[in-house]
Amino acid sequence: MDLSELRGEIDKMDALIIDILKKRFALVEQVGGLKQSQGIEVLDDQREQEVIRNCLLKGEGMDETFVRNICRLILDESKRIQK
């Protein structure tokens, strides 16, 4: 592959990442609605730690700090959406 083709593939992956995040956050909105209707707090430290562990397992071979930071950003946005 040449540089242009590689960049095209990267652009496709970037679009997929954004599409997946949109779908995730739509689910988060539903979770927030359920939590609100059931009087459940938005923050769930145990669940957050579970999500981070899962991200680290899936990101095996990647820089752990990077994976943790990305996961933290997603969780922070998820909490913002739920509020």
Stockholm file with secondary structure:
# STOCKHOLM 1.0

chainA/1-83         MDLSELRGEIDKMDALIIDILKKRFALVEQVGGLKQSQGIEVLDDQREQEVIRNCLLKGEGMDETFVRNICRLILDESKRIQK
#=GR chainA/1-83 SS CCHHHHHHHHHHHHHHHHHHHHHHHHHHHHHHHHHHHHTCCSCCHHHHHHHHHHHHHHTTTSCHHHHHHHHHHHHHHHHHHHC
#=GC SS_cons        CCHHHHHHHHHHHHHHHHHHHHHHHHHHHHHHHHHHHHTCCSCCHHHHHHHHHHHHHHTTTSCHHHHHHHHHHHHHHHHHHHC
//
